[in-house]
Amino acid sequence: MGLMDTFRERRSVRAYSSQTVEREKLEALAEAVRIAPSASNSQPWHLVLVDDPVLKESVARATFSKVINFNRFALGAPAFAVLVVEEPPLLTKTGSILKRRDFPLIDTGIAAAQLCLHATELGLGTCMLGWFDEGRIRRLLGIPRRNRIALVVTIGYPANDTPIREKNRKPLDSMRSYNRY
């Protein structure tokens, strides 16, 4: 699969088979995160992979509630990647303040994208979740209070009956320009 094919193939998967994700594949995803680029090579992330069945269910339950239940599908995910933003080195922190850009969060987003794209290459599906009970997941996984959870990503083999929908994207001419906005 070429890189552009991988970009086009990647989808937010919300239905998974019950097949366990092999540790070798989880390690490959960790490597994709490890080699992601970051501002000043700060690598301001920590990746927590969750595949223990009991813990996995607890993490899944922390991504929805009785009122907000659109992430309920996470209960069917065989594994999770929790991307934690760590305190960056002084140079990156200073740059973030001076430029008013959250470089550690941007860098962690790049790492998450690499994880999801590599998962696609490995035949896995993913879905990035931004809605979750951060305090609850932090307690479940022993994440220090000083660190923020950027994203929770579901990981698994897509269910065979999952319909593949065409991605609804803006036309190129409406989102790109040359030399001026």
Kinemage of the C-alpha trace (Angstrom):
@kinemage 1
@onewidth
@group {chain A} dominant
@subgroup {mainchain}
@vectorlist {calphas} color= white
{ca met a 1} P 0.000 0.000 0.000
{ca gly a 2} L 1.408 3.416 -0.960
{ca leu a 3} L 1.272 6.318 1.463
{ca met a 4} L -1.575 8.112 -0.335
{ca asp a 5} L -3.487 4.826 -0.410
{ca thr a 6} L -3.034 4.580 3.355
{ca phe a 7} L -4.324 8.146 3.780
{ca arg a 8} L -7.398 7.310 1.711
{ca glu a 9} L -7.995 3.952 3.405
{ca arg a 10} L -7.815 5.225 7.012
{ca arg a 11} L -11.227 5.621 8.606
{ca ser a 12} L -12.707 6.148 12.031
{ca val a 13} L -13.815 2.608 12.837
{ca arg a 14} L -16.705 2.233 15.269
{ca ala a 15} L -17.386 -1.507 14.991
{ca tyr a 16} L -14.748 -4.102 15.808
{ca ser a 17} L -14.452 -7.857 15.607
{ca ser a 18} L -13.706 -9.664 18.869
{ca gln a 19} L -10.259 -10.685 17.590
{ca thr a 20} L -7.464 -9.723 19.967
{ca val a 21} L -4.844 -7.306 18.656
{ca glu a 22} L -1.477 -9.024 18.754
{ca arg a 23} L 1.174 -7.503 21.024
{ca glu a 24} L 3.542 -7.392 18.040
{ca lys a 25} L 1.131 -5.062 16.258
{ca leu a 26} L 0.700 -2.913 19.364
{ca glu a 27} L 4.501 -2.689 19.583
{ca ala a 28} L 4.620 -1.641 15.920
{ca leu a 29} L 2.130 1.139 16.709
{ca ala a 30} L 4.282 2.213 19.654
{ca glu a 31} L 7.266 2.428 17.300
{ca ala a 32} L 5.252 4.647 14.936
{ca val a 33} L 4.616 6.992 17.862
{ca arg a 34} L 8.227 6.827 19.054
{ca ile a 35} L 9.652 8.022 15.727
{ca ala a 36} L 7.114 10.826 15.189
{ca pro a 37} L 8.580 14.302 14.646
{ca ser a 38} L 8.280 16.921 17.373
{ca ala a 39} L 9.311 20.520 18.033
{ca ser a 40} L 12.974 20.621 19.099
{ca asn a 41} L 12.822 16.799 19.152
{ca ser a 42} L 11.079 17.157 22.526
{ca gln a 43} L 8.949 13.991 22.136
{ca pro a 44} L 6.460 15.320 24.727
{ca trp a 45} L 4.270 12.235 24.932
{ca his a 46} L 3.848 8.975 26.746
{ca leu a 47} L 1.842 6.171 25.189
{ca val a 48} L -0.222 3.854 27.372
{ca leu a 49} L -1.435 0.774 25.490
{ca val a 50} L -4.393 -0.938 27.139
{ca asp a 51} L -5.219 -4.534 26.235
{ca asp a 52} L -6.101 -6.078 29.609
{ca pro a 53} L -9.802 -7.021 29.250
{ca val a 54} L -10.963 -5.659 32.612
{ca leu a 55} L -8.984 -2.431 32.379
{ca lys a 56} L -9.984 -2.011 28.726
{ca glu a 57} L -13.669 -2.120 29.669
{ca ser a 58} L -13.121 0.465 32.409
{ca val a 59} L -11.338 2.793 29.981
{ca ala a 60} L -14.119 2.300 27.431
{ca arg a 61} L -16.765 3.180 30.032
{ca ala a 62} L -14.873 6.392 30.774
{ca thr a 63} L -15.427 7.564 27.179
{ca phe a 64} L -19.208 7.926 27.457
{ca ser a 65} L -21.964 8.573 29.982
{ca lys a 66} L -25.733 8.294 30.252
{ca val a 67} L -26.069 11.767 28.766
{ca ile a 68} L -23.221 11.656 26.219
{ca asn a 69} L -23.201 8.142 24.793
{ca phe a 70} L -21.831 8.542 21.256
{ca asn a 71} L -18.616 6.688 22.211
{ca arg a 72} L -20.476 3.622 23.508
{ca phe a 73} L -18.980 1.657 20.589
{ca ala a 74} L -15.642 1.815 22.478
{ca leu a 75} L -16.856 -1.144 24.583
{ca gly a 76} L -16.218 -3.331 21.518
{ca ala a 77} L -12.641 -2.169 20.935
{ca pro a 78} L -10.044 -4.869 21.729
{ca ala a 79} L -7.384 -2.304 22.705
{ca phe a 80} L -6.784 1.365 23.399
{ca ala a 81} L -3.907 3.779 22.971
{ca val a 82} L -3.923 6.633 25.455
{ca leu a 83} L -1.664 9.492 24.395
{ca val a 84} L -0.479 11.562 27.323
{ca val a 85} L 1.141 14.975 26.939
{ca glu a 86} L 4.182 15.294 29.160
{ca glu a 87} L 6.021 18.397 30.339
{ca pro a 88} L 8.234 19.546 27.459
{ca pro a 89} L 11.849 20.670 27.807
{ca leu a 90} L 12.461 24.346 28.577
{ca leu a 91} L 13.273 25.238 24.946
{ca thr a 92} L 9.955 23.862 23.673
{ca lys a 93} L 8.026 25.396 26.561
{ca thr a 94} L 9.618 28.784 25.880
{ca gly a 95} L 8.857 28.513 22.168
{ca ser a 96} L 5.236 27.639 22.944
{ca ile a 97} L 4.872 30.708 25.155
{ca leu a 98} L 6.609 33.079 22.743
{ca lys a 99} L 4.706 31.830 19.687
{ca arg a 100} L 1.430 31.176 21.554
{ca arg a 101} L 1.271 27.658 20.110
{ca asp a 102} L 0.805 24.501 22.120
{ca phe a 103} L 3.692 22.621 20.503
{ca pro a 104} L 3.423 19.593 22.845
{ca leu a 105} L -0.250 19.127 21.935
{ca ile a 106} L 0.477 19.606 18.228
{ca asp a 107} L 3.343 17.094 18.452
{ca thr a 108} L 1.154 14.556 20.252
{ca gly a 109} L -1.457 14.969 17.504
{ca ile a 110} L 1.194 14.176 14.898
{ca ala a 111} L 2.185 11.072 16.869
{ca ala a 112} L -1.474 10.006 17.071
{ca ala a 113} L -1.865 10.424 13.313
{ca gln a 114} L 1.182 8.229 12.705
{ca leu a 115} L -0.281 5.591 15.037
{ca cys a 116} L -3.596 5.581 13.164
{ca leu a 117} L -2.006 5.504 9.732
{ca his a 118} L 0.318 2.646 10.658
{ca ala a 119} L -2.648 0.787 12.153
{ca thr a 120} L -4.336 1.059 8.752
{ca glu a 121} L -1.265 -0.441 7.082
{ca leu a 122} L -1.416 -3.330 9.576
{ca gly a 123} L -5.076 -4.067 8.785
{ca leu a 124} L -6.329 -2.492 12.013
{ca gly a 125} L -8.992 0.119 12.526
{ca thr a 126} L -8.831 3.081 14.892
{ca cys a 127} L -10.963 5.939 16.107
{ca met a 128} L -9.571 8.995 17.899
{ca leu a 129} L -11.706 10.035 20.852
{ca gly a 130} L -11.529 13.516 22.290
{ca trp a 131} L -14.522 13.076 24.594
{ca phe a 132} L -13.658 11.134 27.767
{ca asp a 133} L -13.504 11.453 31.539
{ca glu a 134} L -9.878 12.483 31.880
{ca gly a 135} L -9.757 12.211 35.670
{ca arg a 136} L -11.219 8.719 35.630
{ca ile a 137} L -8.817 7.459 32.946
{ca arg a 138} L -5.912 9.154 34.708
{ca arg a 139} L -6.772 7.258 37.928
{ca leu a 140} L -7.321 3.944 36.100
{ca leu a 141} L -3.936 4.108 34.350
{ca gly a 142} L -1.880 5.797 37.078
{ca ile a 143} L -1.181 8.892 34.974
{ca pro a 144} L 0.334 11.721 37.062
{ca arg a 145} L -1.953 14.717 37.680
{ca arg a 146} L 0.558 17.098 36.071
{ca asn a 147} L 0.100 15.358 32.682
{ca arg a 148} L -2.863 15.777 30.351
{ca ile a 149} L -4.457 13.089 28.238
{ca ala a 150} L -4.554 14.371 24.654
{ca leu a 151} L -6.465 11.540 22.998
{ca val a 152} L -7.826 8.071 23.552
{ca val a 153} L -7.658 5.901 20.427
{ca thr a 154} L -9.658 2.697 19.971
{ca ile a 155} L -7.759 -0.077 18.175
{ca gly a 156} L -8.956 -3.342 16.677
{ca tyr a 157} L -9.809 -5.350 13.615
{ca pro a 158} L -12.818 -3.808 11.877
{ca ala a 159} L -15.977 -5.896 11.996
{ca asn a 160} L -16.613 -7.692 8.695
{ca asp a 161} L -20.049 -6.136 8.359
{ca thr a 162} L -18.818 -2.557 8.840
{ca pro a 163} L -19.986 -0.540 5.830
{ca ile a 164} L -17.221 1.427 4.135
{ca arg a 165} L -18.581 4.883 3.485
{ca glu a 166} L -16.999 7.368 1.160
{ca lys a 167} L -15.244 10.106 3.110
{ca asn a 168} L -17.061 13.395 2.886
{ca arg a 169} L -14.315 15.940 2.232
{ca lys a 170} L -14.306 19.502 0.982
{ca pro a 171} L -13.396 19.943 -2.675
{ca leu a 172} L -9.716 20.773 -3.118
{ca asp a 173} L -10.479 24.205 -4.592
{ca ser a 174} L -12.438 25.198 -1.484
{ca met a 175} L -9.649 24.416 1.000
{ca arg a 176} L -6.467 25.352 -0.854
{ca ser a 177} L -5.050 28.500 -2.379
{ca tyr a 178} L -1.691 29.677 -3.682
{ca asn a 179} L 0.124 32.793 -2.537
{ca arg a 180} L -2.872 34.415 -0.795
{ca tyr a 181} L -5.656 33.200 1.466
